[in-house]
């Protein structure tokens, strides 16, 4: 992903609300499956890491992106933004490299 594409996705994500929250139990297989489904439906999602989660948000973002096959767009504080192109419902058109 180029910096231009990443900047475009950051702009789109500014208005998104977190649809998943990672808490004390950290990452579970059920959470990853829910994230995969959400990424297929929306392509761009925001995740909130709660204060009771002991894990580092950057490490969580890397782990989640590996397990879901997505790309980490940005990690700011305790917010993670992920992108994965949908196979069936492509709605976001990325700028060319």
C-alpha positions as a printed NumPy array, in Angstrom:
array([[  0.   ,   0.   ,   0.   ],
       [  1.419,   3.376,  -0.971],
       [  1.492,   6.416,   1.302],
       [ -1.044,   8.122,  -0.966],
       [ -3.474,   5.208,  -0.588],
       [ -2.86 ,   5.091,   3.155],
       [ -3.578,   8.832,   3.462],
       [ -6.807,   8.396,   1.477],
       [ -7.971,   5.59 ,   3.787],
       [ -7.053,   7.619,   6.889],
       [ -9.303,  10.392,   5.604],
       [-12.187,   7.979,   5.094],
       [-11.692,   6.473,   8.549],
       [-11.876,   9.8  ,  10.384],
       [-15.681,   9.668,  10.478],
       [-15.933,   5.972,  11.385],
       [-16.928,   4.783,  14.828],
       [-15.199,   1.712,  16.285],
       [-17.294,  -1.381,  15.575],
       [-15.179,  -3.776,  17.671],
       [-13.57 ,  -3.419,  21.075],
       [-10.613,  -5.433,  22.325],
       [-10.664,  -5.847,  26.073],
       [ -9.181,  -7.926,  28.857],
       [ -9.506, -11.224,  26.973],
       [ -7.467,  -9.759,  24.06 ],
       [ -7.816, -11.548,  20.706],
       [ -9.987, -14.649,  20.436],
       [-10.811, -16.805,  17.39 ],
       [-14.384, -15.477,  17.546],
       [-13.145, -11.88 ,  17.416],
       [-10.97 , -12.656,  14.373],
       [-13.896, -14.306,  12.59 ],
       [-16.106, -11.294,  13.32 ],
       [-13.386,  -8.963,  12.038],
       [-13.054, -11.005,   8.807],
       [-16.807, -10.742,   8.223],
       [-16.835,  -7.013,   8.971],
       [-13.893,  -6.389,   6.632],
       [-15.656,  -8.279,   3.835],
       [-18.809,  -6.219,   4.344],
       [-17.215,  -2.782,   4.941],
       [-13.583,  -2.971,   3.726],
       [-12.478,  -0.298,   6.231],
       [-13.053,  -0.693,   9.972],
       [-11.965,   0.934,  13.199],
       [-11.227,  -1.018,  16.39 ],
       [-10.987,   0.381,  19.918],
       [ -8.553,  -1.109,  22.428],
       [-10.017,  -0.741,  25.905],
       [ -7.994,   0.441,  28.902],
       [ -8.259,  -2.977,  30.612],
       [ -6.371,  -4.622,  27.721],
       [ -2.731,  -5.155,  28.698],
       [ -1.456,  -5.645,  25.118],
       [  0.249,  -2.965,  23.025],
       [ -2.134,  -1.629,  20.321],
       [  0.588,  -1.772,  17.639],
       [  1.304,  -5.415,  18.376],
       [ -2.432,  -6.149,  18.421],
       [ -2.837,  -4.444,  15.041],
       [ -0.053,  -6.54 ,  13.534],
       [ -1.47 ,  -9.766,  14.967],
       [ -5.02 ,  -8.978,  13.844],
       [ -3.912,  -8.018,  10.329],
       [ -1.973, -11.308,  10.016],
       [ -4.944, -13.371,  11.193],
       [ -7.512, -11.583,   9.027],
       [ -5.382, -11.023,   5.928],
       [ -5.929,  -7.27 ,   6.141],
       [ -3.597,  -4.283,   6.157],
       [ -3.074,  -1.949,   9.083],
       [ -3.774,   1.579,   7.883],
       [ -3.014,   3.369,  11.138],
       [ -2.68 ,   2.953,  14.893],
       [ -3.294,   6.097,  16.916],
       [ -3.334,   5.7  ,  20.665],
       [ -5.82 ,   2.921,  21.316],
       [ -7.532,   3.03 ,  17.905],
       [ -6.681,   0.624,  15.076],
       [ -7.777,   1.13 ,  11.464],
       [ -7.766,  -1.89 ,   9.151],
       [ -8.425,  -2.242,   5.421],
       [ -9.055,  -5.281,   3.267],
       [-10.445,  -5.181,  -0.25 ],
       [-13.78 ,  -6.993,  -0.415],
       [-14.179,  -9.872,  -2.844],
       [-17.903,  -9.307,  -3.346],
       [-18.822,  -5.754,  -2.202],
       [-16.007,  -3.506,  -3.399],
       [-17.002,   0.047,  -2.436],
       [-13.672,   1.826,  -1.86 ],
       [-11.644,   2.756,  -4.91 ],
       [ -8.032,   3.397,  -3.914],
       [ -5.993,   6.04 ,  -5.763],
       [ -3.418,   4.611,  -8.165],
       [  0.129,   4.234,  -6.946]])
